[in-house]
């Protein structure tokens, strides 16, 4: 499932932005794939399964390229057969709309692997 969020720009948080509240991010979370959950109302986490290490590594590199292009960097955990992602906006120490846009883009990347 690819969200329309994936087509939106990744906009950095403004100096006076506050982290999104559960009420504010609920609709965004509903648009993401089942891999994502909000942890402690602070950050997004997802776990993407893969058939092997090489494919998980390839996905990790694709996520890294996306993060560099958008200058919005998640924590990435690579292990055999899975890639874990943690993401939040560090400058506001919480969730911003851009975190959900990036999550939707990662779901889109994963959809390309899912058919393999």
Backbone as JSON Lines, residues from 0, in Angstrom:
{"i":0,"aa":"X","n":[0.85,-1.18,0.0],"ca":[0.0,0.0,0.0],"c":[0.88,1.23,0.0]}
{"i":1,"aa":"X","n":[0.76,2.05,-1.01],"ca":[1.54,3.28,-1.05],"c":[0.62,4.46,-0.79]}
{"i":2,"aa":"X","n":[0.99,5.28,0.15],"ca":[0.2,6.42,0.58],"c":[0.42,7.6,-0.34]}
{"i":3,"aa":"X","n":[-0.58,8.47,-0.43],"ca":[-0.41,9.72,-1.17],"c":[0.6,10.63,-0.46]}
{"i":4,"aa":"X","n":[0.86,10.35,0.81],"ca":[1.91,11.1,1.52],"c":[3.24,10.99,0.79]}
{"i":5,"aa":"X","n":[3.47,9.87,0.13],"ca":[4.74,9.64,-0.56],"c":[4.98,10.64,-1.67]}
{"i":6,"aa":"X","n":[3.93,11.26,-2.16],"ca":[4.06,12.25,-3.24],"c":[4.23,13.67,-2.73]}
{"i":7,"aa":"X","n":[4.15,13.86,-1.44],"ca":[4.27,15.2,-0.86],"c":[5.74,15.54,-0.6]}
{"i":8,"aa":"X","n":[6.05,16.84,-0.57],"ca":[7.44,17.22,-0.31],"c":[7.81,16.98,1.16]}
{"i":9,"aa":"X","n":[9.09,16.72,1.38],"ca":[9.62,16.61,2.74],"c":[10.05,18.02,3.13]}
{"i":10,"aa":"X","n":[9.26,18.6,4.02],"ca":[9.55,19.97,4.44],"c":[10.12,19.95,5.85]}
{"i":11,"aa":"X","n":[11.24,20.61,6.05],"ca":[11.83,20.61,7.39],"c":[10.94,21.34,8.38]}
{"i":12,"aa":"X","n":[11.07,20.96,9.64],"ca":[10.29,21.64,10.67],"c":[10.8,23.06,10.83]}
{"i":13,"aa":"X","n":[9.89,23.94,11.19],"ca":[10.23,25.34,11.43],"c":[10.71,25.5,12.88]}
{"i":14,"aa":"X","n":[11.38,26.57,13.13],"ca":[11.95,26.83,14.45],"c":[10.9,26.78,15.56]}
{"i":15,"aa":"X","n":[9.68,27.23,15.26],"ca":[8.64,27.29,16.28],"c":[7.66,26.1,16.24]}
{"i":16,"aa":"X","n":[7.95,25.08,15.43],"ca":[7.08,23.9,15.37],"c":[7.16,23.09,16.66]}
{"i":17,"aa":"X","n":[6.04,22.53,17.02],"ca":[5.96,21.6,18.13],"c":[5.76,20.2,17.56]}
{"i":18,"aa":"X","n":[6.15,19.16,18.26],"ca":[5.87,17.8,17.78],"c":[4.36,17.58,17.62]}
{"i":19,"aa":"X","n":[4.01,16.76,16.66],"ca":[2.6,16.43,16.45],"c":[2.04,15.67,17.64]}
{"i":20,"aa":"X","n":[0.79,15.94,17.95],"ca":[0.09,15.21,18.99],"c":[-0.51,13.94,18.38]}
{"i":21,"aa":"X","n":[-0.92,12.98,19.21],"ca":[-1.58,11.79,18.65],"c":[-2.78,12.12,17.78]}
{"i":22,"aa":"X","n":[-3.53,13.11,18.15],"ca":[-4.68,13.52,17.34],"c":[-4.24,14.06,15.99]}
{"i":23,"aa":"X","n":[-3.12,14.76,15.98],"ca":[-2.61,15.35,14.74],"c":[-1.98,14.32,13.82]}
{"i":24,"aa":"X","n":[-1.34,13.31,14.37],"ca":[-0.67,12.34,13.49],"c":[-1.5,11.1,13.18]}
{"i":25,"aa":"X","n":[-2.65,10.93,13.8],"ca":[-3.46,9.71,13.63],"c":[-3.78,9.44,12.17]}
{"i":26,"aa":"X","n":[-4.23,10.44,11.43],"ca":[-4.57,10.24,10.02],"c":[-3.34,9.9,9.19]}
{"i":27,"aa":"X","n":[-2.21,10.51,9.5],"ca":[-0.97,10.2,8.78],"c":[-0.58,8.75,9.01]}
{"i":28,"aa":"X","n":[-0.67,8.3,10.25],"ca":[-0.31,6.92,10.58],"c":[-1.22,5.94,9.85]}
{"i":29,"aa":"X","n":[-2.49,6.28,9.75],"ca":[-3.45,5.42,9.04],"c":[-3.11,5.27,7.57]}
{"i":30,"aa":"X","n":[-2.42,6.25,7.0],"ca":[-2.05,6.21,5.59],"c":[-0.83,5.34,5.32]}
{"i":31,"aa":"X","n":[-0.09,5.01,6.36],"ca":[1.14,4.22,6.17],"c":[0.83,2.73,6.15]}
{"i":32,"aa":"X","n":[1.78,1.96,5.68],"ca":[1.66,0.51,5.68],"c":[1.67,-0.03,7.1]}
{"i":33,"aa":"X","n":[1.35,-1.3,7.21],"ca":[1.24,-1.95,8.51],"c":[2.56,-2.05,9.26]}
{"i":34,"aa":"X","n":[3.66,-1.83,8.59],"ca":[4.97,-1.96,9.24],"c":[5.19,-0.88,10.31]}
{"i":35,"aa":"X","n":[4.5,0.24,10.19],"ca":[4.81,1.41,11.03],"c":[3.96,1.49,12.28]}
{"i":36,"aa":"X","n":[4.61,1.93,13.36],"ca":[3.9,2.25,14.58],"c":[4.59,3.44,15.25]}
{"i":37,"aa":"X","n":[3.82,4.17,16.04],"ca":[4.37,5.29,16.8],"c":[4.74,4.76,18.18]}
{"i":38,"aa":"X","n":[5.95,5.06,18.61],"ca":[6.46,4.61,19.9],"c":[6.53,5.8,20.86]}
{"i":39,"aa":"X","n":[5.86,5.65,22.0],"ca":[5.89,6.65,23.08],"c":[5.55,8.05,22.6]}
{"i":40,"aa":"X","n":[4.67,8.15,21.59],"ca":[4.26,9.44,21.02],"c":[5.47,10.28,20.61]}
{"i":41,"aa":"X","n":[6.59,9.62,20.29],"ca":[7.84,10.33,20.02],"c":[8.43,10.01,18.64]}
{"i":42,"aa":"X","n":[8.41,8.74,18.24],"ca":[9.06,8.39,16.98],"c":[8.31,7.24,16.29]}
{"i":43,"aa":"X","n":[8.6,7.12,15.0],"ca":[8.05,6.04,14.19],"c":[9.04,4.89,14.15]}
{"i":44,"aa":"X","n":[8.52,3.68,14.15],"ca":[9.35,2.49,13.97],"c":[8.68,1.57,12.96]}
{"i":45,"aa":"X","n":[9.52,0.92,12.16],"ca":[9.04,-0.1,11.22],"c":[10.07,-1.2,11.13]}
{"i":46,"aa":"X","n":[9.59,-2.4,10.79],"ca":[10.46,-3.53,10.53],"c":[10.03,-4.11,9.19]}
{"i":47,"aa":"X","n":[10.97,-4.12,8.24],"ca":[10.71,-4.65,6.91],"c":[11.4,-6.0,6.76]}
{"i":48,"aa":"X","n":[10.65,-7.07,6.48],"ca":[11.26,-8.38,6.29],"c":[11.77,-8.59,4.86]}
{"i":49,"aa":"X","n":[12.84,-9.39,4.74],"ca":[13.43,-9.72,3.45],"c":[13.81,-11.2,3.43]}
{"i":50,"aa":"X","n":[14.02,-11.71,2.25],"ca":[14.36,-13.12,2.08],"c":[15.8,-13.44,2.45]}
{"i":51,"aa":"X","n":[16.67,-12.41,2.42],"ca":[18.09,-12.66,2.67],"c":[18.79,-11.36,3.06]}
{"i":52,"aa":"X","n":[20.04,-11.49,3.4],"ca":[20.83,-10.33,3.82],"c":[21.09,-9.38,2.66]}
{"i":53,"aa":"X","n":[21.41,-9.92,1.49],"ca":[21.78,-9.07,0.34],"c":[20.63,-8.14,-0.04]}
{"i":54,"aa":"X","n":[19.42,-8.64,-0.04],"ca":[18.27,-7.81,-0.4],"c":[18.0,-6.77,0.69]}
{"i":55,"aa":"X","n":[18.14,-7.17,1.94],"ca":[17.98,-6.22,3.05],"c":[19.02,-5.1,2.94]}
{"i":56,"aa":"X","n":[20.23,-5.45,2.59],"ca":[21.29,-4.45,2.42],"c":[20.99,-3.51,1.26]}
{"i":57,"aa":"X","n":[20.49,-4.05,0.17],"ca":[20.13,-3.21,-0.98],"c":[19.05,-2.21,-0.59]}
{"i":58,"aa":"X","n":[18.03,-2.67,0.14],"ca":[16.98,-1.78,0.61],"c":[17.55,-0.71,1.54]}
{"i":59,"aa":"X","n":[18.45,-1.12,2.44],"ca":[19.09,-0.17,3.35],"c":[19.81,0.93,2.56]}
{"i":60,"aa":"X","n":[20.53,0.55,1.52],"ca":[21.22,1.54,0.69],"c":[20.23,2.46,-0.02]}
{"i":61,"aa":"X","n":[19.11,1.92,-0.48],"ca":[18.09,2.75,-1.12],"c":[17.49,3.75,-0.14]}
{"i":62,"aa":"X","n":[17.23,3.3,1.09],"ca":[16.72,4.2,2.12],"c":[17.77,5.28,2.42]}
{"i":63,"aa":"X","n":[19.03,4.89,2.47],"ca":[20.11,5.86,2.71],"c":[20.18,6.92,1.62]}
{"i":64,"aa":"X","n":[20.03,6.5,0.37],"ca":[20.03,7.46,-0.73],"c":[18.84,8.42,-0.64]}
{"i":65,"aa":"X","n":[17.68,7.89,-0.3],"ca":[16.5,8.73,-0.1],"c":[16.73,9.73,1.02]}
{"i":66,"aa":"X","n":[17.28,9.26,2.13],"ca":[17.54,10.13,3.27],"c":[18.5,11.25,2.91]}
{"i":67,"aa":"X","n":[19.55,10.92,2.18],"ca":[20.51,11.95,1.75],"c":[19.86,12.96,0.81]}
{"i":68,"aa":"X","n":[19.06,12.47,-0.13],"ca":[18.4,13.36,-1.1],"c":[17.47,14.33,-0.4]}
{"i":69,"aa":"X","n":[16.79,13.87,0.64],"ca":[15.8,14.71,1.34],"c":[16.36,15.37,2.59]}
{"i":70,"aa":"X","n":[17.59,15.01,2.95],"ca":[18.26,15.51,4.15],"c":[17.37,15.3,5.39]}
{"i":71,"aa":"X","n":[16.85,14.06,5.47],"ca":[16.01,13.66,6.6],"c":[16.38,12.21,6.9]}
{"i":72,"aa":"X","n":[17.2,12.01,7.94],"ca":[17.9,10.76,8.15],"c":[17.32,9.92,9.29]}
{"i":73,"aa":"X","n":[16.87,8.71,8.98],"ca":[16.4,7.81,10.03],"c":[17.56,7.02,10.63]}
{"i":74,"aa":"X","n":[17.28,6.38,11.75],"ca":[18.19,5.36,12.27],"c":[17.81,4.07,11.55]}
{"i":75,"aa":"X","n":[18.8,3.38,11.01],"ca":[18.56,2.16,10.24],"c":[19.3,1.01,10.91]}
{"i":76,"aa":"X","n":[18.57,-0.09,11.11],"ca":[19.15,-1.29,11.75],"c":[19.05,-2.43,10.75]}
{"i":77,"aa":"X","n":[20.19,-2.9,10.28],"ca":[20.26,-3.96,9.28],"c":[20.67,-5.27,9.95]}
{"i":78,"aa":"X","n":[19.92,-6.31,9.68],"ca":[20.32,-7.64,10.11],"c":[19.87,-8.63,9.05]}
{"i":79,"aa":"X","n":[20.24,-9.89,9.21],"ca":[19.89,-10.88,8.21],"c":[18.37,-10.96,8.09]}
{"i":80,"aa":"X","n":[17.87,-10.64,6.89],"ca":[16.46,-10.8,6.59],"c":[15.54,-9.72,7.1]}
{"i":81,"aa":"X","n":[16.07,-8.64,7.63],"ca":[15.18,-7.55,8.05],"c":[15.93,-6.23,8.18]}
{"i":82,"aa":"X","n":[15.15,-5.16,7.99],"ca":[15.66,-3.81,8.17],"c":[14.7,-3.08,9.09]}
{"i":83,"aa":"X","n":[15.24,-2.55,10.19],"ca":[14.44,-1.76,11.12],"c":[14.72,-0.29,10.9]}
{"i":84,"aa":"X","n":[13.68,0.51,11.02],"ca":[13.79,1.96,10.83],"c":[13.22,2.65,12.06]}
{"i":85,"aa":"X","n":[13.93,3.64,12.57],"ca":[13.41,4.56,13.6],"c":[13.54,5.96,13.05]}
{"i":86,"aa":"X","n":[12.48,6.75,13.21],"ca":[12.52,8.07,12.61],"c":[11.73,9.07,13.44]}
{"i":87,"aa":"X","n":[12.32,10.24,13.62],"ca":[11.67,11.39,14.22],"c":[12.46,12.61,13.82]}
{"i":88,"aa":"X","n":[11.88,13.76,14.07],"ca":[12.56,15.01,13.74],"c":[13.34,15.45,14.97]}
{"i":89,"aa":"X","n":[14.65,15.35,14.87],"ca":[15.52,15.6,16.02],"c":[15.44,17.05,16.5]}
{"i":90,"aa":"X","n":[15.27,17.98,15.58],"ca":[15.27,19.39,15.99],"c":[14.06,19.76,16.83]}
{"i":91,"aa":"X","n":[12.96,19.02,16.75],"ca":[11.8,19.26,17.62],"c":[11.59,18.11,18.61]}
{"i":92,"aa":"X","n":[12.49,17.13,18.56],"ca":[12.46,15.97,19.44],"c":[11.09,15.3,19.47]}
{"i":93,"aa":"X","n":[10.58,15.06,18.27],"ca":[9.29,14.39,18.15],"c":[8.9,14.26,16.69]}
{"i":94,"aa":"X","n":[7.64,13.96,16.49],"ca":[7.15,13.7,15.14],"c":[6.68,14.96,14.42]}
{"i":95,"aa":"X","n":[7.02,15.02,13.15],"ca":[6.64,16.1,12.24],"c":[6.02,15.45,11.02]}
{"i":96,"aa":"X","n":[5.24,16.17,10.29],"ca":[4.62,15.63,9.08],"c":[5.67,15.01,8.15]}
{"i":97,"aa":"X","n":[6.84,15.61,8.07],"ca":[7.89,15.1,7.18],"c":[8.31,13.67,7.53]}
{"i":98,"aa":"X","n":[8.2,13.29,8.8],"ca":[8.53,11.92,9.19],"c":[7.57,10.93,8.53]}
{"i":99,"aa":"X","n":[6.32,11.3,8.45],"ca":[5.31,10.44,7.84],"c":[5.46,10.41,6.32]}
{"i":100,"aa":"X","n":[5.87,11.52,5.74],"ca":[6.14,11.56,4.3],"c":[7.3,10.62,3.98]}
{"i":101,"aa":"X","n":[8.37,10.69,4.77],"ca":[9.5,9.79,4.55],"c":[9.1,8.34,4.75]}
{"i":102,"aa":"X","n":[8.3,8.06,5.76],"ca":[7.84,6.69,6.01],"c":[7.06,6.18,4.81]}
{"i":103,"aa":"X","n":[6.2,7.02,4.24],"ca":[5.43,6.62,3.06],"c":[6.35,6.35,1.87]}
{"i":104,"aa":"X","n":[7.41,7.13,1.75],"ca":[8.36,6.9,0.66],"c":[9.14,5.6,0.87]}
{"i":105,"aa":"X","n":[9.44,5.28,2.11],"ca":[10.11,4.0,2.4],"c":[9.17,2.83,2.09]}
{"i":106,"aa":"X","n":[7.89,3.0,2.42],"ca":[6.92,1.96,2.04],"c":[6.9,1.77,0.53]}
{"i":107,"aa":"X","n":[6.97,2.86,-0.2],"ca":[6.99,2.78,-1.67],"c":[8.23,2.03,-2.15]}
{"i":108,"aa":"X","n":[9.38,2.33,-1.54],"ca":[10.61,1.6,-1.9],"c":[10.44,0.12,-1.61]}
{"i":109,"aa":"X","n":[9.89,-0.18,-0.45],"ca":[9.72,-1.58,-0.07],"c":[8.77,-2.33,-1.02]}
{"i":110,"aa":"X","n":[7.74,-1.64,-1.49],"ca":[6.81,-2.25,-2.43],"c":[7.54,-2.76,-3.67]}
{"i":111,"aa":"X","n":[8.63,-2.08,-4.05],"ca":[9.41,-2.51,-5.21],"c":[10.13,-3.83,-4.92]}
{"i":112,"aa":"X","n":[10.45,-4.11,-3.67],"ca":[11.12,-5.35,-3.29],"c":[10.12,-6.47,-3.02]}
{"i":113,"aa":"X","n":[8.97,-6.11,-2.55],"ca":[7.96,-7.08,-2.15],"c":[7.6,-8.05,-3.27]}
{"i":114,"aa":"X","n":[7.68,-7.58,-4.52],"ca":[7.33,-8.43,-5.65],"c":[8.42,-9.38,-6.06]}
{"i":115,"aa":"X","n":[9.62,-9.28,-5.47],"ca":[10.75,-10.13,-5.87],"c":[10.61,-11.54,-5.36]}
